[in-house]
Amino acid sequence: MGSVEGGGELLSLSMTAVAGLLVVYHRFYDGVALLFPMALGAAGLMAGARRHWVTVAVCALYLVPGPVALVQFKASGRVPSWIGETWAWDRLIVAHQAWALFGLMWWLVWLRWKCAKEAGLTRRST
């Protein structure tokens, strides 16, 4: 996988940070823990591992207060009622950052597995 993920320390720390946020994320300042996966993504991109654009893109969702903006758009009438009054609005669209964390966690788990597989550390079935 390259030198960025060679030891997997930053990747493991990123997984731990995101897993912790899945359980306790409640404020935007908690997003500081996303510095670890952002550093992983930036280092991976700089090393030429293009798959890290996913990590950077998901972390970038936290650069703006998306849910607050969406609620304000709905309150000001910029969101049509046929969208803003559905179950998907509250559970999927406004909660997109929580879903992004969930996806990021599984992405990092896959990256960790891939890193271990390429290092020959995974168990082989016989």
Residue pairs with C-beta under 8 A, 6 or more apart in sequence:
1 49
1 114
1 115
1 118
1 119
2 44
2 47
2 48
2 49
3 47
4 10
4 40
4 43
4 44
4 46
4 47
4 49
5 11
5 44
5 49
5 111
5 115
6 119
8 112
8 115
8 116
8 119
10 36
10 39
10 40
10 43
11 40
11 108
11 111
11 112
11 115
12 112
13 36
14 36
14 37
14 39
14 40
14 55
14 108
15 105
15 108
15 109
15 112
17 33
17 34
17 36
17 37
18 33
18 34
18 37
18 101
18 104
18 105
18 108
19 105
20 33
21 30
21 31
21 33
21 34
21 101
22 101
22 102
22 105
24 30
25 31
25 97
25 98
25 101
28 62
28 65
31 62
34 59
34 62
37 55
37 58
37 59
37 104
37 108
38 55
38 56
38 59
40 52
40 55
41 52
41 53
41 54
41 55
41 56
41 59
42 52
42 56
43 52
44 51
44 52
44 55
45 52
45 53
45 56
51 111
54 107
55 104
55 107
55 108
55 111
58 100
58 103
58 104
58 107
59 104
61 96
61 97
61 100
62 97
66 96
66 97
67 94
67 95
67 96
67 97
70 79
70 93
70 94
71 94
73 79
74 84
74 89
79 89
83 89
83 93
92 99
113 122
116 122
